[in-house]
Amino acid sequence: MESLSLKTMSIAAMLALGCLGCGRQQLEGSLSAVLDLHYSQTNASSSPDEMVVRFIQPLGGGGENVVLAVSASRAGADPNALQFDLAELTPTGNQRGTLTRNVFNDPRTTFPPLARGHLQFNSSLIVGRTVGGNFSVTFQEGTTFASGRTVFASFGATVQ
């Protein structure tokens, strides 16, 4: 009887993992109390200057809402780095991490500085492939809508 429940739980876990890419998903954390953080697509990109993961909700007519974009500056970092301390200061004195959004009819596009945070890719970004990873941030205390809040997720993103 016990082996049957373990087998049933294993099947349920595999089905849940298989559905991670299905339909709408939501970023986690207390930021979801003040923003709609549902998305259905994730993409990532890399340039000599930064690495970015974007959580996107398509709009009718071919447009899209960028629910959240998490970027890490490569300034002063190892060019092969796949993990970044987003709250760290770069050699130019700016925070390594930046979070932004671009959602239709929502004027909230920027966020306060980070108290702490990380962005990690599980492998190098190769155009056309999928890359896994995760991020987590806590915003500094203050008076803006996101102050003191958290947001985090694991992702599988198509590399563009």
PEMO-V686807 format. One record per residue. N is the residue number from 1. RES is the residue in one letter. PSI is psi in degrees with one decimal (NA if undefined). D_LAST is the distance of its C-alpha to the last C-alpha in Angstrom with 2 decimals. Layout:
n=N res=RES psi=PSI d_last=D_LAST
n=N res=RES psi=PSI d_last=D_LAST
//
This chain:
n=1 res=M psi=-41.4 d_last=48.11
n=2 res=E psi=-39.0 d_last=46.01
n=3 res=S psi=-31.2 d_last=43.91
n=4 res=L psi=-42.8 d_last=43.28
n=5 res=S psi=-35.8 d_last=41.87
n=6 res=L psi=-40.6 d_last=39.61
n=7 res=K psi=-43.7 d_last=38.41
n=8 res=T psi=-42.9 d_last=37.88
n=9 res=M psi=-38.8 d_last=35.98
n=10 res=S psi=-43.8 d_last=33.75
n=11 res=I psi=-43.8 d_last=32.96
n=12 res=A psi=-41.6 d_last=32.26
n=13 res=A psi=-42.0 d_last=29.90
n=14 res=M psi=-39.6 d_last=27.95
n=15 res=L psi=-40.9 d_last=27.77
n=16 res=A psi=-42.9 d_last=26.56
n=17 res=L psi=-38.1 d_last=23.77
n=18 res=G psi=-22.8 d_last=22.80
n=19 res=C psi=3.0 d_last=22.54
n=20 res=L psi=-31.3 d_last=20.16
n=21 res=G psi=0.7 d_last=17.39
n=22 res=C psi=135.8 d_last=20.02
n=23 res=G psi=-158.2 d_last=20.66
n=24 res=R psi=138.2 d_last=20.72
n=25 res=Q psi=171.0 d_last=20.46
n=26 res=Q psi=136.0 d_last=21.64
n=27 res=L psi=148.8 d_last=20.99
n=28 res=E psi=166.3 d_last=24.24
n=29 res=G psi=173.2 d_last=26.75
n=30 res=S psi=-14.0 d_last=29.32
n=31 res=L psi=-26.0 d_last=26.93
n=32 res=S psi=-13.8 d_last=26.86
n=33 res=A psi=-20.9 d_last=30.52
n=34 res=V psi=-10.3 d_last=29.69
n=35 res=L psi=147.7 d_last=26.27
n=36 res=D psi=114.3 d_last=24.83
n=37 res=L psi=27.9 d_last=21.93
n=38 res=H psi=141.4 d_last=21.12
n=39 res=Y psi=164.5 d_last=17.59
n=40 res=S psi=-7.4 d_last=16.32
n=41 res=Q psi=151.4 d_last=12.52
n=42 res=T psi=132.9 d_last=10.37
n=43 res=N psi=161.0 d_last=6.76
n=44 res=A psi=154.1 d_last=6.15
n=45 res=S psi=159.9 d_last=5.37
n=46 res=S psi=139.2 d_last=8.16
n=47 res=S psi=173.3 d_last=10.58
n=48 res=P psi=-22.1 d_last=14.24
n=49 res=D psi=-30.9 d_last=15.33
n=50 res=E psi=164.0 d_last=13.43
n=51 res=M psi=136.4 d_last=11.23
n=52 res=V psi=142.1 d_last=10.25
n=53 res=V psi=134.2 d_last=10.15
n=54 res=R psi=137.0 d_last=10.76
n=55 res=F psi=118.6 d_last=13.27
n=56 res=I psi=143.5 d_last=13.50
n=57 res=Q psi=112.2 d_last=16.49
n=58 res=P psi=148.2 d_last=16.35
n=59 res=L psi=157.1 d_last=19.38
n=60 res=G psi=151.1 d_last=21.53
n=61 res=G psi=11.1 d_last=21.17
n=62 res=G psi=-3.2 d_last=17.39
n=63 res=G psi=179.2 d_last=16.99
n=64 res=E psi=150.8 d_last=15.60
n=65 res=N psi=127.8 d_last=16.94
n=66 res=V psi=97.5 d_last=14.95
n=67 res=V psi=-40.8 d_last=17.48
n=68 res=L psi=136.1 d_last=16.49
n=69 res=A psi=127.0 d_last=14.03
n=70 res=V psi=118.6 d_last=14.98
n=71 res=S psi=149.6 d_last=14.38
n=72 res=A psi=123.1 d_last=16.17
n=73 res=S psi=140.2 d_last=17.52
n=74 res=R psi=1.6 d_last=17.76
n=75 res=A psi=120.2 d_last=21.07
n=76 res=G psi=2.6 d_last=23.70
n=77 res=A psi=159.0 d_last=21.67
n=78 res=D psi=129.4 d_last=21.46
n=79 res=P psi=-19.9 d_last=18.46
n=80 res=N psi=6.3 d_last=17.80
n=81 res=A psi=140.0 d_last=18.28
n=82 res=L psi=-3.7 d_last=16.37
n=83 res=Q psi=134.4 d_last=18.87
n=84 res=F psi=138.2 d_last=19.86
n=85 res=D psi=104.9 d_last=22.98
n=86 res=L psi=-23.2 d_last=21.78
n=87 res=A psi=-11.4 d_last=25.41
n=88 res=E psi=147.1 d_last=26.14
n=89 res=L psi=138.5 d_last=26.99
n=90 res=T psi=171.2 d_last=25.27
n=91 res=P psi=-23.4 d_last=27.68
n=92 res=T psi=-2.0 d_last=27.58
n=93 res=G psi=3.3 d_last=28.87
n=94 res=N psi=155.2 d_last=25.90
n=95 res=Q psi=140.7 d_last=24.53
n=96 res=R psi=-36.8 d_last=21.49
n=97 res=G psi=145.6 d_last=19.89
n=98 res=T psi=134.8 d_last=19.23
n=99 res=L psi=135.2 d_last=18.78
n=100 res=T psi=170.8 d_last=18.42
n=101 res=R psi=157.6 d_last=18.26
n=102 res=N psi=90.9 d_last=18.43
n=103 res=V psi=129.9 d_last=20.47
n=104 res=F psi=130.4 d_last=22.61
n=105 res=N psi=24.1 d_last=26.21
n=106 res=D psi=113.0 d_last=25.70
n=107 res=P psi=-10.0 d_last=26.63
n=108 res=R psi=100.8 d_last=25.52
n=109 res=T psi=-20.0 d_last=22.35
n=110 res=T psi=164.0 d_last=23.14
n=111 res=F psi=160.6 d_last=24.59
n=112 res=P psi=167.6 d_last=27.41
n=113 res=P psi=160.4 d_last=27.11
n=114 res=L psi=136.7 d_last=26.45
n=115 res=A psi=-38.8 d_last=29.43
n=116 res=R psi=160.1 d_last=27.31
n=117 res=G psi=159.9 d_last=23.87
n=118 res=H psi=156.1 d_last=21.38
n=119 res=L psi=128.4 d_last=17.70
n=120 res=Q psi=131.3 d_last=17.11
n=121 res=F psi=140.3 d_last=14.35
n=122 res=N psi=-14.5 d_last=16.13
n=123 res=S psi=171.7 d_last=14.51
n=124 res=S psi=149.7 d_last=12.46
n=125 res=L psi=118.4 d_last=8.68
n=126 res=I psi=120.9 d_last=8.02
n=127 res=V psi=133.2 d_last=5.12
n=128 res=G psi=-13.3 d_last=6.25
n=129 res=R psi=173.5 d_last=8.35
n=130 res=T psi=138.3 d_last=9.42
n=131 res=V psi=137.1 d_last=10.61
n=132 res=G psi=164.1 d_last=13.75
n=133 res=G psi=-168.6 d_last=15.39
n=134 res=N psi=161.1 d_last=17.61
n=135 res=F psi=159.1 d_last=18.77
n=136 res=S psi=133.0 d_last=22.16
n=137 res=V psi=152.1 d_last=23.75
n=138 res=T psi=126.4 d_last=27.21
n=139 res=F psi=150.0 d_last=27.90
n=140 res=Q psi=153.0 d_last=31.06
n=141 res=E psi=149.2 d_last=34.17
n=142 res=G psi=-154.2 d_last=35.03
n=143 res=T psi=-0.5 d_last=35.73
n=144 res=T psi=169.3 d_last=32.38
n=145 res=F psi=-30.1 d_last=31.00
n=146 res=A psi=-3.2 d_last=28.69
n=147 res=S psi=131.3 d_last=31.17
n=148 res=G psi=-1.9 d_last=31.92
n=149 res=R psi=166.6 d_last=29.50
n=150 res=T psi=156.3 d_last=26.98
n=151 res=V psi=139.7 d_last=23.59
n=152 res=F psi=160.3 d_last=21.84
n=153 res=A psi=156.8 d_last=19.71
n=154 res=S psi=151.9 d_last=18.31
n=155 res=F psi=159.5 d_last=14.90
n=156 res=G psi=111.3 d_last=12.80
n=157 res=A psi=139.1 d_last=9.14
n=158 res=T psi=129.9 d_last=6.42
n=159 res=V psi=128.5 d_last=3.81
n=160 res=Q psi=NA d_last=0.00
//
